[in-house]
Amino acid sequence: MKETVLEWLNLTLMADLFFVLLCFGWLAIAVIGRSTGIPLGLDVWYRLWEPVMQPAIGILMAGAIFSGLTSWVNKRLDERSRDR
């Protein structure tokens, strides 16, 4: 059960990471487009920043911390069980 939950968590975090990277790529392209005078959706990106992208970054950070803590706790428990 624990392994299944961690597997789904890691899969979700990986999808969220790719979404955040895609948003960053969109931002970079839109900024380049704005500087050259080509509208590539920077205004749309700004409108989606707070309701979509900030929560995605927050979920990614919280999930990474949770995943790291879970791995650390599992490692400590495995060390304790081997010492006995």
Contacts in CASP RR format, 6 or more apart in sequence:
PFRMAT RR
TARGET T0000
AUTHOR 0000-0000-0000
METHOD contacts of the structure
MODEL  1
MKETVLEWLNLTLMADLFFVLLCFGWLAIAVIGRSTGIPLGLDVWYRLWE
PVMQPAIGILMAGAIFSGLTSWVNKRLDERSRDR
6 67 0 8 1.000
6 70 0 8 1.000
9 63 0 8 1.000
9 66 0 8 1.000
9 67 0 8 1.000
10 67 0 8 1.000
13 60 0 8 1.000
13 63 0 8 1.000
13 64 0 8 1.000
13 67 0 8 1.000
16 56 0 8 1.000
16 59 0 8 1.000
16 60 0 8 1.000
17 60 0 8 1.000
19 56 0 8 1.000
20 53 0 8 1.000
20 56 0 8 1.000
20 57 0 8 1.000
20 60 0 8 1.000
23 45 0 8 1.000
23 52 0 8 1.000
23 53 0 8 1.000
23 56 0 8 1.000
26 41 0 8 1.000
26 45 0 8 1.000
27 42 0 8 1.000
27 45 0 8 1.000
29 40 0 8 1.000
30 40 0 8 1.000
30 41 0 8 1.000
30 42 0 8 1.000
30 45 0 8 1.000
31 42 0 8 1.000
32 40 0 8 1.000
33 39 0 8 1.000
33 40 0 8 1.000
33 42 0 8 1.000
34 40 0 8 1.000
34 42 0 8 1.000
END
